[in-house]
Amino acid sequence: MDAKDLREKTPDQLREQLASLKKEAFNLRFRQATGQMENTARIRAARRDAARVKTILNEKAAAAASEA
């Protein structure tokens, strides 16, 4: 997931994507704890994607605050 693609989305779409990424990260942690995990690198990718979405949301919020 590229930051460029995320910047094109609306804040509502970003919040939805963040919720789905958090849910995915939870499910991945659960699967790892039960020993069903095949691709352990996916946990790291999900966390980083969530952080990327949060960063873009904060950038958009700061831009909106500076305009007002």
Chimera marker file (.cmm) of the C-alpha trace (Angstrom):
<marker_set name="trace">
<marker id="1" x="0.000" y="0.000" z="0.000" r="1" g="1" b="0" radius="0.5"/>
<marker id="2" x="1.490" y="3.303" z="-1.089" r="1" g="1" b="0" radius="0.5"/>
<marker id="3" x="1.106" y="6.605" z="0.729" r="1" g="1" b="0" radius="0.5"/>
<marker id="4" x="0.296" y="8.170" z="-2.639" r="1" g="1" b="0" radius="0.5"/>
<marker id="5" x="-2.795" y="5.971" z="-2.957" r="1" g="1" b="0" radius="0.5"/>
<marker id="6" x="-3.840" y="6.779" z="0.599" r="1" g="1" b="0" radius="0.5"/>
<marker id="7" x="-3.600" y="10.541" z="0.070" r="1" g="1" b="0" radius="0.5"/>
<marker id="8" x="-6.211" y="10.292" z="-2.672" r="1" g="1" b="0" radius="0.5"/>
<marker id="9" x="-8.785" y="8.811" z="-0.291" r="1" g="1" b="0" radius="0.5"/>
<marker id="10" x="-11.222" y="10.737" z="1.881" r="1" g="1" b="0" radius="0.5"/>
<marker id="11" x="-10.848" y="10.747" z="5.670" r="1" g="1" b="0" radius="0.5"/>
<marker id="12" x="-13.925" y="8.509" z="6.010" r="1" g="1" b="0" radius="0.5"/>
<marker id="13" x="-12.433" y="5.942" z="3.652" r="1" g="1" b="0" radius="0.5"/>
<marker id="14" x="-9.159" y="6.096" z="5.586" r="1" g="1" b="0" radius="0.5"/>
<marker id="15" x="-10.952" y="5.501" z="8.900" r="1" g="1" b="0" radius="0.5"/>
<marker id="16" x="-12.717" y="2.466" z="7.421" r="1" g="1" b="0" radius="0.5"/>
<marker id="17" x="-9.424" y="1.121" z="6.121" r="1" g="1" b="0" radius="0.5"/>
<marker id="18" x="-7.782" y="1.709" z="9.497" r="1" g="1" b="0" radius="0.5"/>
<marker id="19" x="-10.537" y="-0.239" z="11.231" r="1" g="1" b="0" radius="0.5"/>
<marker id="20" x="-10.135" y="-3.148" z="8.831" r="1" g="1" b="0" radius="0.5"/>
<marker id="21" x="-6.349" y="-3.123" z="9.278" r="1" g="1" b="0" radius="0.5"/>
<marker id="22" x="-6.702" y="-3.192" z="13.060" r="1" g="1" b="0" radius="0.5"/>
<marker id="23" x="-9.142" y="-6.074" z="12.788" r="1" g="1" b="0" radius="0.5"/>
<marker id="24" x="-6.739" y="-7.915" z="10.488" r="1" g="1" b="0" radius="0.5"/>
<marker id="25" x="-3.835" y="-7.335" z="12.894" r="1" g="1" b="0" radius="0.5"/>
<marker id="26" x="-5.927" y="-8.726" z="15.759" r="1" g="1" b="0" radius="0.5"/>
<marker id="27" x="-6.838" y="-11.814" z="13.751" r="1" g="1" b="0" radius="0.5"/>
<marker id="28" x="-3.212" y="-12.320" z="12.751" r="1" g="1" b="0" radius="0.5"/>
<marker id="29" x="-2.051" y="-12.102" z="16.381" r="1" g="1" b="0" radius="0.5"/>
<marker id="30" x="-4.736" y="-14.593" z="17.354" r="1" g="1" b="0" radius="0.5"/>
<marker id="31" x="-3.675" y="-17.005" z="14.616" r="1" g="1" b="0" radius="0.5"/>
<marker id="32" x="-0.039" y="-16.673" z="15.641" r="1" g="1" b="0" radius="0.5"/>
<marker id="33" x="-0.887" y="-17.473" z="19.247" r="1" g="1" b="0" radius="0.5"/>
<marker id="34" x="-2.745" y="-20.614" z="18.200" r="1" g="1" b="0" radius="0.5"/>
<marker id="35" x="0.068" y="-21.706" z="15.889" r="1" g="1" b="0" radius="0.5"/>
<marker id="36" x="-1.908" y="-21.383" z="12.647" r="1" g="1" b="0" radius="0.5"/>
<marker id="37" x="0.241" y="-18.576" z="11.236" r="1" g="1" b="0" radius="0.5"/>
<marker id="38" x="1.910" y="-19.259" z="7.901" r="1" g="1" b="0" radius="0.5"/>
<marker id="39" x="3.220" y="-15.837" z="6.876" r="1" g="1" b="0" radius="0.5"/>
<marker id="40" x="4.558" y="-14.114" z="9.978" r="1" g="1" b="0" radius="0.5"/>
<marker id="41" x="5.705" y="-11.081" z="7.986" r="1" g="1" b="0" radius="0.5"/>
<marker id="42" x="2.063" y="-10.153" z="7.412" r="1" g="1" b="0" radius="0.5"/>
<marker id="43" x="1.758" y="-8.993" z="11.053" r="1" g="1" b="0" radius="0.5"/>
<marker id="44" x="4.497" y="-6.447" z="10.519" r="1" g="1" b="0" radius="0.5"/>
<marker id="45" x="3.000" y="-5.317" z="7.216" r="1" g="1" b="0" radius="0.5"/>
<marker id="46" x="-0.450" y="-4.844" z="8.765" r="1" g="1" b="0" radius="0.5"/>
<marker id="47" x="0.986" y="-2.775" z="11.619" r="1" g="1" b="0" radius="0.5"/>
<marker id="48" x="2.952" y="-0.600" z="9.232" r="1" g="1" b="0" radius="0.5"/>
<marker id="49" x="-0.035" y="-0.125" z="6.935" r="1" g="1" b="0" radius="0.5"/>
<marker id="50" x="-2.119" y="0.982" z="9.931" r="1" g="1" b="0" radius="0.5"/>
<marker id="51" x="0.593" y="3.442" z="10.930" r="1" g="1" b="0" radius="0.5"/>
<marker id="52" x="0.707" y="4.754" z="7.368" r="1" g="1" b="0" radius="0.5"/>
<marker id="53" x="-3.047" y="5.348" z="7.394" r="1" g="1" b="0" radius="0.5"/>
<marker id="54" x="-2.831" y="7.122" z="10.765" r="1" g="1" b="0" radius="0.5"/>
<marker id="55" x="-0.075" y="9.369" z="9.456" r="1" g="1" b="0" radius="0.5"/>
<marker id="56" x="-2.112" y="10.401" z="6.419" r="1" g="1" b="0" radius="0.5"/>
<marker id="57" x="-5.173" y="11.045" z="8.623" r="1" g="1" b="0" radius="0.5"/>
<marker id="58" x="-3.080" y="13.285" z="10.881" r="1" g="1" b="0" radius="0.5"/>
<marker id="59" x="-1.676" y="15.148" z="7.862" r="1" g="1" b="0" radius="0.5"/>
<marker id="60" x="-5.183" y="15.760" z="6.554" r="1" g="1" b="0" radius="0.5"/>
<marker id="61" x="-6.381" y="16.932" z="9.980" r="1" g="1" b="0" radius="0.5"/>
<marker id="62" x="-3.450" y="19.335" z="10.317" r="1" g="1" b="0" radius="0.5"/>
<marker id="63" x="-4.082" y="20.727" z="6.832" r="1" g="1" b="0" radius="0.5"/>
<marker id="64" x="-7.766" y="21.258" z="7.628" r="1" g="1" b="0" radius="0.5"/>
<marker id="65" x="-6.891" y="22.975" z="10.923" r="1" g="1" b="0" radius="0.5"/>
<marker id="66" x="-4.402" y="25.330" z="9.274" r="1" g="1" b="0" radius="0.5"/>
<marker id="67" x="-6.970" y="26.341" z="6.631" r="1" g="1" b="0" radius="0.5"/>
<marker id="68" x="-9.577" y="27.255" z="9.215" r="1" g="1" b="0" radius="0.5"/>
<link id1="1" id2="2" r="1" g="1" b="0" radius="0.2"/>
<link id1="2" id2="3" r="1" g="1" b="0" radius="0.2"/>
<link id1="3" id2="4" r="1" g="1" b="0" radius="0.2"/>
<link id1="4" id2="5" r="1" g="1" b="0" radius="0.2"/>
<link id1="5" id2="6" r="1" g="1" b="0" radius="0.2"/>
<link id1="6" id2="7" r="1" g="1" b="0" radius="0.2"/>
<link id1="7" id2="8" r="1" g="1" b="0" radius="0.2"/>
<link id1="8" id2="9" r="1" g="1" b="0" radius="0.2"/>
<link id1="9" id2="10" r="1" g="1" b="0" radius="0.2"/>
<link id1="10" id2="11" r="1" g="1" b="0" radius="0.2"/>
<link id1="11" id2="12" r="1" g="1" b="0" radius="0.2"/>
<link id1="12" id2="13" r="1" g="1" b="0" radius="0.2"/>
<link id1="13" id2="14" r="1" g="1" b="0" radius="0.2"/>
<link id1="14" id2="15" r="1" g="1" b="0" radius="0.2"/>
<link id1="15" id2="16" r="1" g="1" b="0" radius="0.2"/>
<link id1="16" id2="17" r="1" g="1" b="0" radius="0.2"/>
<link id1="17" id2="18" r="1" g="1" b="0" radius="0.2"/>
<link id1="18" id2="19" r="1" g="1" b="0" radius="0.2"/>
<link id1="19" id2="20" r="1" g="1" b="0" radius="0.2"/>
<link id1="20" id2="21" r="1" g="1" b="0" radius="0.2"/>
<link id1="21" id2="22" r="1" g="1" b="0" radius="0.2"/>
<link id1="22" id2="23" r="1" g="1" b="0" radius="0.2"/>
<link id1="23" id2="24" r="1" g="1" b="0" radius="0.2"/>
<link id1="24" id2="25" r="1" g="1" b="0" radius="0.2"/>
<link id1="25" id2="26" r="1" g="1" b="0" radius="0.2"/>
<link id1="26" id2="27" r="1" g="1" b="0" radius="0.2"/>
<link id1="27" id2="28" r="1" g="1" b="0" radius="0.2"/>
<link id1="28" id2="29" r="1" g="1" b="0" radius="0.2"/>
<link id1="29" id2="30" r="1" g="1" b="0" radius="0.2"/>
<link id1="30" id2="31" r="1" g="1" b="0" radius="0.2"/>
<link id1="31" id2="32" r="1" g="1" b="0" radius="0.2"/>
<link id1="32" id2="33" r="1" g="1" b="0" radius="0.2"/>
<link id1="33" id2="34" r="1" g="1" b="0" radius="0.2"/>
<link id1="34" id2="35" r="1" g="1" b="0" radius="0.2"/>
<link id1="35" id2="36" r="1" g="1" b="0" radius="0.2"/>
<link id1="36" id2="37" r="1" g="1" b="0" radius="0.2"/>
<link id1="37" id2="38" r="1" g="1" b="0" radius="0.2"/>
<link id1="38" id2="39" r="1" g="1" b="0" radius="0.2"/>
<link id1="39" id2="40" r="1" g="1" b="0" radius="0.2"/>
<link id1="40" id2="41" r="1" g="1" b="0" radius="0.2"/>
<link id1="41" id2="42" r="1" g="1" b="0" radius="0.2"/>
<link id1="42" id2="43" r="1" g="1" b="0" radius="0.2"/>
<link id1="43" id2="44" r="1" g="1" b="0" radius="0.2"/>
<link id1="44" id2="45" r="1" g="1" b="0" radius="0.2"/>
<link id1="45" id2="46" r="1" g="1" b="0" radius="0.2"/>
<link id1="46" id2="47" r="1" g="1" b="0" radius="0.2"/>
<link id1="47" id2="48" r="1" g="1" b="0" radius="0.2"/>
<link id1="48" id2="49" r="1" g="1" b="0" radius="0.2"/>
<link id1="49" id2="50" r="1" g="1" b="0" radius="0.2"/>
<link id1="50" id2="51" r="1" g="1" b="0" radius="0.2"/>
<link id1="51" id2="52" r="1" g="1" b="0" radius="0.2"/>
<link id1="52" id2="53" r="1" g="1" b="0" radius="0.2"/>
<link id1="53" id2="54" r="1" g="1" b="0" radius="0.2"/>
<link id1="54" id2="55" r="1" g="1" b="0" radius="0.2"/>
<link id1="55" id2="56" r="1" g="1" b="0" radius="0.2"/>
<link id1="56" id2="57" r="1" g="1" b="0" radius="0.2"/>
<link id1="57" id2="58" r="1" g="1" b="0" radius="0.2"/>
<link id1="58" id2="59" r="1" g="1" b="0" radius="0.2"/>
<link id1="59" id2="60" r="1" g="1" b="0" radius="0.2"/>
<link id1="60" id2="61" r="1" g="1" b="0" radius="0.2"/>
<link id1="61" id2="62" r="1" g="1" b="0" radius="0.2"/>
<link id1="62" id2="63" r="1" g="1" b="0" radius="0.2"/>
<link id1="63" id2="64" r="1" g="1" b="0" radius="0.2"/>
<link id1="64" id2="65" r="1" g="1" b="0" radius="0.2"/>
<link id1="65" id2="66" r="1" g="1" b="0" radius="0.2"/>
<link id1="66" id2="67" r="1" g="1" b="0" radius="0.2"/>
<link id1="67" id2="68" r="1" g="1" b="0" radius="0.2"/>
</marker_set>
